[in-house]
Amino acid sequence: MDDVVRIMIVEDDEDFIFLMKKMLEKEPKIHLAATCSRKEDAVHLAMSVKPKIVLMDLNLGGSNSDGIAVSREIRLLTDAKVLILTAFDSPEMVLKAAKEAFASGYVFKSQPKLLVETILALAEGYTAQEYLIASAALSCLSEAEMGVFQIMMGKNLKLQSSPKTIANQKTKILRKLGLDNQKELLHIFGLFKKNP
């Protein structure tokens, strides 16, 4: 089952889970490893079943912030990519939520036919949508901070700033992105390390 993509669904609408199961069970390259309807259980379940991709309801528990918070935690604590599922029809609003959640992509619930294609594309590597979301997350950084970000990602750059200034900028970068340390930065933004 090496070429089969293990996924997990986090969704509080049991009818939608049922529909997703029916659709996904027809796909030989996708294995539904688990479903979860409670935000309190999602992170622990993701850590135990180790899916490659987690399909996350953005409006989990009736609140956007719950889906975002759970997605962030799953991204920080596992190797899974998060694909946001949303009923919202505003691409700007969804992109904002996706960047806050460190999501790898999003699919509107009104477009279920795109789901399988998006899952398989994410499993293969990095997608254009993933770069768009990560770039949007990094848009809060200044030009100088972007140079330091590239150094933090392992790029060999020579900056004119003093070591103290660079250290201060590293702290600012982590704070702006809501991360605790460089290890989290490398984990979340690894696509920039692999494809500079």
N, C-alpha and C positions, 0 to 999 in steps of 0.2 A: 504494500500500500504506500510505497514511497512517492509515487507520482499522484497520489490522491491528496487533495487539500482538505485538511481537518478544519472544520469551522465550528463556531459556537454562536448561538443566537441569544442576545439579551433583549427581551421584549416583554412588556407587561400586558399586551393584548393577546390573549390565548387564541383568538380566532386568526390573527395574523400569523402567529407561530404555526398553527395548523396549516395554513395556506403555504407558508414558506417550506414546511416539511414536505408537503405534497409536491411542490415544484422542485425542490432540491433532491428528493429521492430518485428522480428520473435522471439525474446527472451522475454518470459513473466516475467522473473526476473529482467529485465533491463528497465528503463524508461528514454528516452532521454528528459531531461528537457529543454535543450537549446543548440544552436550552435552559434558560434561566429567566424567571419573571420578576425576581426581586433584586434590587440594586445591592442590598446587603450581602447577597450570596455571590454576586457576579465575579468579583476579583478572586475570591478563594477558588471558585470553580474554574476560572481561566488558568489559575496557577496549577491546578491539579490535572486538568484534561489537556493542557498545552496545545490549544488550537493554533493554527497558522494565522487565521483571520477570525476576528470577533465581529459579528454583525450587531451593532448597538443602536437601540432605539434612542433617538436624541431626546425625546420627550418622556423619558423614563419616570414613572411615578408622577406624571403630570407636571414635571418641571424640567426645563431645558438644562438647568444647572446640574441636576442629578445625572443625566446622561453624559454631560461633559466631564463631571468629576470622576465618574466610574471609568470612563474612557481613558482619562489621564492616568489614573492609577493602574489600569491594566497595561497601558503602554509603558509606564515606568517600571513595572514589576515583572513583566513577561516579555517574550520575544514576539508576541502576536501583533499583527497589524489590526487596526480598528477601522471598520467600514461603517459609517454612520447611515442609519436608515431614518428618513424623516418624512413626515406628512406636510411639512411647511413647503410653500411653493416659492419662497424668496431665496434665490441663489446667494445673494449678498449675506442674508442672515445665516444661511447654512454654512457658507464659507467661514464666516466669523466664528461660528460654533465649532466647526471642524478644526480650525487653527488653535482654538483654546483647548480642544480635547486632544491635540496632537494626533488627529485621525489621519489615516492614509488615503481616505476617499469618502465619498458619500453617494448615496443613491436615493432618489425620491421614491417613496412608497407607491406613488402613482405610475412608476416605470419598472415593474417587477422583471420585465424581460431583460433589462440591463444588468440585473443583479448577478446572474451566472457569469456573464462576460466580464464584469468588473472583478468578481472574486478570482477568476482564473488569471486575469491580467495582473492583479496585485500579487498573486502567488508566484508568478513568473519573475517578478522584479519590481522595479519602481515605475510608476505610471506618471503621465503628464499631470494628472490631477494631484498626485501625491507631491510632486515638485511645486505645483501652484499653492497648495495648502502650506507646505513648509516655508516657501518663500513669503507667503502672507504673514506667517508667524514671525519671520525674521524682519519684516518691514519696520518694526519698532526700533531697530538698531540704527545708529548713526553710521556714516561712512567709516569713521575711525573704528567704531566697534565691530563693523563687518570685517575689517582687517584682522582684528584680534580674534574674532570668531573663527576665521579661516586658520589662524595659528592654532587655536584650541582644537580644531578638527584635524590637525596634523599637517597642514600645509606649511611649507618652508618659505616664509616671507620675512623680509627684513623691514621692520618698522622703525621710524625715526623717534618714536616715543621712548621715554625712559622706562626702565623695568617697573618702577613704582606706578607710573601712569598705566602701563599695560595691566598690572595686577589690579588696579582700581577698575579698569574697563572690564576685565574678566568678571569681577564681582557685579558690576552694573548689568552685564549681559545676562548672567544667571538670574539676577533679580527681575529684570524686564521679562524674561521668558518664564518666570515662575519655577525655576529649577534650583535644586540644592547644591549641585556640584558638577564638575566637568564630566564625570562618568555618566550622569543622566543626560547631559548635553550630547555626548557621543552616541548614546543609545537612541535618543529621540531623533537626532539630525544626522544619523549615520549615512543617509543617502548622499549627503554632501561630501562625506569622507571618501566614499567609494567612487563617486563621479564628480571630481572637483570642477 
